[in-house]
Structures are given as structure tokens and as C-alpha cells.
Amino acid sequence: MKNFIELLISGVLAFVLSICIIPIMRIMAQKFRLVDVPNTRKVHYTPIPLIGGLAIGMIILPLIEISGDNGWKTILPIIVTSYILLIVGVLDDKTDIKAVHKLIIQICVSIIIAISGIRISSLYGLFGIYEISTYFQYLLTILVIVTAVNAFNLIDGVDGLAGSVAGVGFFLFFIIMLIEGNLGLARIAILFVGSIIAFLKYNLSQKNKIFLGNSGSLFLGYLLICLGIYITKFDNNTTTFPYGVFFILFVFAIPVIDSIRVYIDRVSRGKSPFKADKTHIHHHLLLLGFSHKKISVTFILINILTFVIQYIFFKSYPIYSSLISFCTFILAFKIIKSMNLFTIWKKKIKDLEYS
């Protein structure tokens, strides 16, 4: 109980410090023009500071250090490479780094993670395969990290969405670490939860709004996928609940599936799969009139639904569980899109009546 209270105090401390430091960073961001300027794809109309991820990163690191807990050293490669991506993201927010250069950097840090021993070592029965060769572990780990990071980056399109997904992800990581008795990593998780909650307060504000920025989405997305891969090593210690695979599926299944759907849709329309547009699920929810808060809640609920389906089917049908969750998401998206088309059709009918 004492340890749990200490962990909660750490989370509250991260929250309070973030609340106090973010206003100062907002002023500095505006001074140095580290802001998101509106354009035709944006849903805001004034420049917004891009310091959410930078604030979280700057607050968490010293808190980890002063905690006196050396648990973070077990994930040192993840910590170091995540801050490399944070810096890259800040530079991208400021100068707009070419996508191919960012991809190369992501591949490089993913290779570092794989070399450090943090790798996916099993397919959990997918295609009838469990343990995989070392070569394929490297290849799959790099592919999963790069795919997940970019998918997470793409959901950062409305206020609160990426932050909410990250916050829930770190809270889930906190619970898993408590179950495993790893208080050091549980402390890191609760520090992120506290700081992300503070970020969401400003992100969802109308007067003092800030965005995660590419720095934040790269930083948090990368951390979450690497931590997910790290805890797959605990999967060998249990026969009932593979923590790592479910953590990864819960946090990244919807972002990855939605990204794949968008890429396929763009290619089918003869467009570049990497040319930005407004076809992601959160854009469709915006067109339906959903507020940014309601979109975040809806996204989390779809995540939970997918997670429950994965959990139910994984034990008996591991080969088909991912396919079933994919179909569930596509069905949910089709319902949302149909509602959207109906709303547009109804508006056109009204316009014709009054013309």
C-alpha cells in the first residue's frame, strides 16, 4: 500500500509540474515560432504552440533521475532512443524534415532497440508459428516499430485523441508493471500518465491550447511500441494472458488498421498513399459533428471493443483474432461513413427545399 501511495504521489507531482511549466513553454514556443500554422487541412484557425511532447519529455527525465529508482536502466536503450526521436520531432516541427529522412532515423533507432535484445520473438500461433528465427526477430521488430510510430503520428489530427490513447496506454503499462511487481517501471508509467493528463488540460483548452507536435507523437508512439515489445518477455511467464501482445494490440490496432485503410483508399483513387488528406476515421467523426472530446472517447471505446474481441478469440483462435478485430474496425468505420453520407444527403435535401 505504501508503494502504491508513493507511485500516486509521483504521478501527481508530474501533473503539477507540467501544469506549471507548460504556460512558460507556450510563451517560449511563440517567441521562437515553434507553432502550428493553420492551412486547408487544419481544424484550427490560429497558430498553436507545438510543445506538448517537448514539455512531457523535459519534465519526465529529471523526475526519473531524482526518484532514486534505477528501474529505468533496464529500458535504457528505449529511453535514449526515444529522446533522439523527441529531438528529431522538435526539428521537424520547426523546419519540416523530409519524410524519407525521418523514416531513415526511425529505422536506425529501431535497429538499436533490436540489437539491445528488445525484440519480438514469437508470432503467438499466427500462421501456426510460435518461436521465430533471430533474423526474422530483427526484421519484424523494426517493421512493427516503424509502422506503429507512423500510425500513431497519423491519429494526432484532433484535440485530445493522441494524448488520450497515449495516456490510456501508459496507464495500462502501469497496471501490468504492478502485476509484475516492477515498481521502477510502474513509476515511469505513472509519471507519463500525470504529465499527459496535464497536457490534455491545455490541449482541450480554448484559450491556452497547445499541440503534441510531431515531437510528441513520435516520442510517445515510439515509447509505447518499444515498451510493448519489451513486456512481451513476460508473456513466457504466463499461459493465460500474454501481456505484451495485448498491450500492443490495444494501443496500436486501431491506428494501424485505420492507416492501412487510408493508404489502400488513396491508392485505389490513383493518389499517392503518403499524400495527406482528410479520410481518417477522426475526420469522418468531425464531419458527423462530433466534438474533439467525443471523438477521443469514441476512439477509446472502439479500442476497448477491439481489445475485448482480441481477448475472447485469442485463446482458441489466435490465427484469426487479428483478422476478426480488423473486420470489427472496418464494420465500425462503415457505419460511421454511412452515417456521414446520410447527414450529407439530408443536408442536400434541405438545401433543395429552401432553394
KEROFI-550093 format. One line per field, with one value per residue (C-alpha): residue number from 1; x negated, y, z negated; chain. Coordinates in pm, whole numbers, plus 50000, padded with zeros to 5 digits. Layout:
% residues N
i <- (NUM, ...)
east <- (X, ...)
north <- (Y, ...)
up <- (Z, ...)
ch <- (A, ...)
This chain:
% residues 355
i <- (1, 2, 3, 4, 5, 6, 7, 8, 9, 10, 11, 12, 13, 14, 15, 16, 17, 18, 19, 20, 21, 22, 23, 24, 25, 26, 27, 28, 29, 30, 31, 32, 33, 34, 35, 36, 37, 38, 39, 40, 41, 42, 43, 44, 45, 46, 47, 48, 49, 50, 51, 52, 53, 54, 55, 56, 57, 58, 59, 60, 61, 62, 63, 64, 65, 66, 67, 68, 69, 70, 71, 72, 73, 74, 75, 76, 77, 78, 79, 80, 81, 82, 83, 84, 85, 86, 87, 88, 89, 90, 91, 92, 93, 94, 95, 96, 97, 98, 99, 100, 101, 102, 103, 104, 105, 106, 107, 108, 109, 110, 111, 112, 113, 114, 115, 116, 117, 118, 119, 120, 121, 122, 123, 124, 125, 126, 127, 128, 129, 130, 131, 132, 133, 134, 135, 136, 137, 138, 139, 140, 141, 142, 143, 144, 145, 146, 147, 148, 149, 150, 151, 152, 153, 154, 155, 156, 157, 158, 159, 160, 161, 162, 163, 164, 165, 166, 167, 168, 169, 170, 171, 172, 173, 174, 175, 176, 177, 178, 179, 180, 181, 182, 183, 184, 185, 186, 187, 188, 189, 190, 191, 192, 193, 194, 195, 196, 197, 198, 199, 200, 201, 202, 203, 204, 205, 206, 207, 208, 209, 210, 211, 212, 213, 214, 215, 216, 217, 218, 219, 220, 221, 222, 223, 224, 225, 226, 227, 228, 229, 230, 231, 232, 233, 234, 235, 236, 237, 238, 239, 240, 241, 242, 243, 244, 245, 246, 247, 248, 249, 250, 251, 252, 253, 254, 255, 256, 257, 258, 259, 260, 261, 262, 263, 264, 265, 266, 267, 268, 269, 270, 271, 272, 273, 274, 275, 276, 277, 278, 279, 280, 281, 282, 283, 284, 285, 286, 287, 288, 289, 290, 291, 292, 293, 294, 295, 296, 297, 298, 299, 300, 301, 302, 303, 304, 305, 306, 307, 308, 309, 310, 311, 312, 313, 314, 315, 316, 317, 318, 319, 320, 321, 322, 323, 324, 325, 326, 327, 328, 329, 330, 331, 332, 333, 334, 335, 336, 337, 338, 339, 340, 341, 342, 343, 344, 345, 346, 347, 348, 349, 350, 351, 352, 353, 354, 355)
east <- (50000, 49714, 49550, 49879, 49928, 49571, 49638, 49956, 49766, 49514, 49798, 49947, 49604, 49564, 49909, 49845, 49504, 49646, 49934, 49684, 49419, 49638, 49752, 49387, 49309, 49609, 49456, 49116, 49272, 49448, 49127, 48929, 49218, 49247, 49615, 49859, 49975, 50331, 50386, 50662, 50604, 50605, 50911, 50778, 50758, 50472, 50107, 50085, 49764, 49621, 49468, 49681, 49432, 49134, 49294, 49367, 49013, 48847, 49048, 49027, 48649, 48545, 48827, 48699, 48348, 48439, 48667, 48356, 48507, 48276, 48554, 48535, 48189, 48349, 48502, 48209, 48196, 48565, 48519, 48215, 48357, 48696, 48528, 48343, 48683, 48812, 48530, 48593, 48961, 48882, 48663, 48941, 49195, 48960, 48808, 49022, 48776, 48828, 49035, 48763, 48508, 48743, 48803, 48429, 48388, 48680, 48524, 48187, 48329, 48538, 48220, 48061, 48360, 48343, 47967, 48019, 48227, 48572, 48729, 49048, 48958, 49290, 49588, 49815, 49952, 50020, 49994, 49916, 49583, 49461, 49085, 48913, 48550, 48323, 48302, 48680, 48699, 48486, 48686, 49026, 48927, 48804, 49115, 49353, 49183, 49173, 49531, 49668, 49484, 49615, 49967, 49969, 49843, 50137, 50405, 50280, 50536, 50787, 50751, 50714, 50701, 50332, 50291, 50586, 50462, 50112, 50248, 50457, 50159, 49924, 50191, 50225, 49844, 49860, 50110, 49902, 49588, 49774, 49887, 49528, 49401, 49173, 49217, 48939, 49115, 49453, 49317, 49211, 49556, 49742, 49512, 49618, 49983, 49967, 49783, 50015, 50324, 50176, 50108, 50469, 50590, 50416, 50474, 50852, 50850, 50982, 50764, 50426, 50422, 50109, 50049, 49834, 49648, 49455, 49211, 49482, 49644, 49306, 49183, 49493, 49575, 49218, 49203, 49532, 49448, 49099, 49239, 49497, 49222, 49020, 49300, 49351, 49070, 49322, 49551, 49337, 49415, 49791, 50017, 50336, 50262, 49986, 49929, 49707, 49916, 50238, 50072, 49952, 50290, 50480, 50273, 50193, 50453, 50692, 50424, 50251, 50574, 50702, 50370, 50373, 50733, 50642, 50337, 50542, 50818, 50569, 50405, 50747, 50826, 50499, 50335, 50008, 50057, 49843, 50031, 50215, 50594, 50898, 51004, 50900, 51173, 51141, 51206, 51527, 51635, 51566, 51795, 52065, 52048, 51861, 51663, 51294, 51363, 51636, 51403, 51137, 51394, 51533, 51182, 51101, 51432, 51355, 51010, 51168, 51412, 51123, 50927, 51220, 51259, 50885, 50901, 51206, 51077, 50702, 50710, 50893, 50836, 50503, 50460, 50789, 50811, 50632, 50847, 51164, 51060, 50975, 51325, 51476, 51299, 51394, 51758, 51745, 51588, 51850, 52126, 51963, 51914, 52275, 52399, 52179, 52320, 52675, 52605, 52470, 52768, 53013, 52842, 52864, 53237, 53288, 53091, 53308, 53625, 53521, 53370)
north <- (50000, 50235, 50176, 50239, 50572, 50676, 50597, 50804, 51094, 51069, 51093, 51395, 51562, 51511, 51659, 51967, 52038, 52005, 52239, 52499, 52465, 52441, 52811, 52920, 52690, 52831, 53177, 53048, 52850, 53160, 53360, 53103, 53034, 52671, 52678, 52500, 52745, 52684, 52560, 52386, 52053, 52201, 52232, 52534, 52898, 53048, 52940, 52687, 52607, 52263, 52194, 51914, 51636, 51855, 51954, 51592, 51484, 51769, 51705, 51325, 51289, 51481, 51322, 50977, 51079, 51231, 50938, 50740, 50431, 50256, 50055, 50275, 50138, 49812, 50006, 50244, 50180, 50273, 50590, 50710, 50642, 50790, 51120, 51107, 51091, 51370, 51596, 51491, 51572, 51919, 51988, 51858, 52088, 52381, 52311, 52034, 51747, 51535, 51221, 50993, 51134, 51076, 50722, 50651, 50779, 50565, 50259, 50337, 50368, 50053, 49864, 49986, 49852, 49515, 49487, 49563, 49244, 49406, 49206, 49026, 48659, 48486, 48506, 48357, 48093, 48320, 48104, 47821, 47982, 48047, 48092, 48269, 48290, 48568, 48718, 48739, 48882, 49176, 49228, 49202, 49426, 49703, 49676, 49683, 49983, 50195, 50106, 50173, 50505, 50642, 50514, 50683, 51004, 50999, 50990, 51322, 51509, 51634, 51768, 51505, 51198, 51102, 51223, 51013, 50700, 50755, 50823, 50505, 50313, 50427, 50354, 50000, 49968, 50091, 49815, 49546, 49657, 49650, 49294, 49200, 49376, 49606, 49929, 50110, 50087, 50142, 50474, 50576, 50485, 50689, 50988, 50981, 50945, 51251, 51463, 51357, 51447, 51796, 51816, 51720, 52002, 52253, 52059, 52065, 52427, 52706, 52988, 52828, 52546, 52351, 52057, 51746, 51829, 51571, 51569, 51441, 51190, 51042, 51039, 50885, 50649, 50518, 50477, 50287, 50041, 49976, 49923, 49687, 49484, 49494, 49339, 49055, 48890, 48848, 48653, 48344, 48352, 48314, 48078, 48280, 48639, 48742, 49097, 49225, 49125, 49254, 49581, 49636, 49541, 49764, 50075, 50033, 49808, 50092, 50346, 50082, 49943, 50294, 50389, 50076, 50150, 50509, 50401, 50144, 50400, 50657, 50405, 50289, 50652, 50684, 50907, 50874, 50673, 50932, 51242, 51382, 51420, 51410, 51047, 50916, 50797, 51106, 51328, 51135, 51178, 51551, 51570, 51400, 51691, 51510, 51735, 51664, 51520, 51289, 51171, 51077, 50890, 50710, 50614, 50472, 50279, 50125, 50039, 49866, 49677, 49556, 49459, 49256, 49075, 49002, 48866, 48645, 48491, 48482, 48175, 47948, 48119, 48305, 48284, 48461, 48708, 48990, 48934, 48943, 49270, 49412, 49325, 49477, 49805, 49811, 49749, 50034, 50261, 50168, 50255, 50593, 50661, 50564, 50800, 51069, 51013, 51017, 51350, 51500, 51365, 51509, 51849, 51849, 51770, 52063, 52293, 52191, 52256, 52610, 52697)
up <- (50000, 49913, 50251, 50430, 50250, 50336, 50701, 50698, 50541, 50827, 51079, 50902, 50892, 51268, 51322, 51104, 51258, 51607, 51527, 51401, 51675, 51986, 51973, 51969, 52261, 52453, 52436, 52548, 52834, 52966, 52937, 53137, 53377, 53275, 53370, 53599, 53865, 53998, 54355, 54552, 54371, 54021, 53800, 53607, 53721, 53517, 53467, 53182, 52986, 53066, 52727, 52576, 52641, 52556, 52223, 52131, 52222, 52033, 51718, 51709, 51745, 51430, 51230, 51325, 51222, 50882, 50793, 50697, 50859, 51104, 51265, 51571, 51651, 51765, 52056, 52110, 52490, 52514, 52307, 52503, 52850, 52757, 52671, 53003, 53174, 52949, 53072, 53433, 53384, 53248, 53551, 53776, 53610, 53664, 54007, 54163, 54212, 54525, 54465, 54605, 54359, 54067, 54188, 54201, 53844, 53726, 53886, 53722, 53369, 53429, 53518, 53194, 52999, 53175, 53116, 52745, 52717, 52708, 52990, 53089, 53057, 53126, 53361, 53089, 53323, 53619, 53934, 53691, 53596, 53243, 53196, 53487, 53602, 53479, 53828, 53853, 53499, 53613, 53931, 53761, 53469, 53698, 53918, 53621, 53457, 53773, 53868, 53520, 53477, 53807, 53744, 53403, 53562, 53806, 53533, 53395, 53603, 53345, 52992, 52722, 52945, 52949, 52589, 52470, 52645, 52502, 52152, 52153, 52294, 52016, 51754, 51891, 51878, 51516, 51427, 51598, 51414, 51082, 51157, 51238, 50924, 51124, 50926, 51114, 51450, 51282, 51156, 51507, 51638, 51374, 51436, 51801, 51706, 51480, 51736, 52020, 51815, 51768, 52142, 52218, 51994, 52220, 52542, 52485, 52368, 52589, 52451, 52380, 52632, 52718, 52953, 52909, 53228, 53428, 53138, 52905, 53139, 53239, 52878, 52718, 53005, 53012, 52634, 52624, 52902, 52761, 52411, 52560, 52725, 52401, 52195, 52443, 52246, 51961, 52194, 52143, 51771, 51813, 52001, 51960, 52054, 52296, 52169, 52446, 52744, 52588, 52488, 52846, 52993, 52751, 52816, 53185, 53351, 53444, 53554, 53770, 53921, 53996, 54157, 54377, 54478, 54570, 54772, 54966, 55028, 55161, 55395, 55523, 55611, 55802, 55540, 55353, 55032, 54850, 54970, 54669, 54682, 54452, 54479, 54137, 53903, 53683, 53986, 54060, 53698, 53726, 54030, 53825, 53584, 53307, 53074, 53027, 52682, 52816, 53095, 52837, 52625, 52934, 53043, 52699, 52693, 53035, 52898, 52599, 52824, 53040, 52729, 52590, 52921, 52930, 52575, 52640, 52962, 52893, 52667, 52911, 53245, 53228, 53604, 53670, 53379, 53563, 53872, 53661, 53494, 53838, 53962, 53646, 53707, 54077, 53979, 53726, 53988, 54249, 54002, 53931, 54304, 54382, 54109, 54263, 54611, 54471, 54297, 54622, 54819, 54564, 54581, 54962, 54942, 54704, 54932, 55228, 55026, 54943, 55282)
ch <- (A, A, A, A, A, A, A, A, A, A, A, A, A, A, A, A, A, A, A, A, A, A, A, A, A, A, A, A, A, A, A, A, A, A, A, A, A, A, A, A, A, A, A, A, A, A, A, A, A, A, A, A, A, A, A, A, A, A, A, A, A, A, A, A, A, A, A, A, A, A, A, A, A, A, A, A, A, A, A, A, A, A, A, A, A, A, A, A, A, A, A, A, A, A, A, A, A, A, A, A, A, A, A, A, A, A, A, A, A, A, A, A, A, A, A, A, A, A, A, A, A, A, A, A, A, A, A, A, A, A, A, A, A, A, A, A, A, A, A, A, A, A, A, A, A, A, A, A, A, A, A, A, A, A, A, A, A, A, A, A, A, A, A, A, A, A, A, A, A, A, A, A, A, A, A, A, A, A, A, A, A, A, A, A, A, A, A, A, A, A, A, A, A, A, A, A, A, A, A, A, A, A, A, A, A, A, A, A, A, A, A, A, A, A, A, A, A, A, A, A, A, A, A, A, A, A, A, A, A, A, A, A, A, A, A, A, A, A, A, A, A, A, A, A, A, A, A, A, A, A, A, A, A, A, A, A, A, A, A, A, A, A, A, A, A, A, A, A, A, A, A, A, A, A, A, A, A, A, A, A, A, A, A, A, A, A, A, A, A, A, A, A, A, A, A, A, A, A, A, A, A, A, A, A, A, A, A, A, A, A, A, A, A, A, A, A, A, A, A, A, A, A, A, A, A, A, A, A, A, A, A, A, A, A, A, A, A, A, A, A, A, A, A, A, A, A, A, A, A, A, A, A, A, A, A)
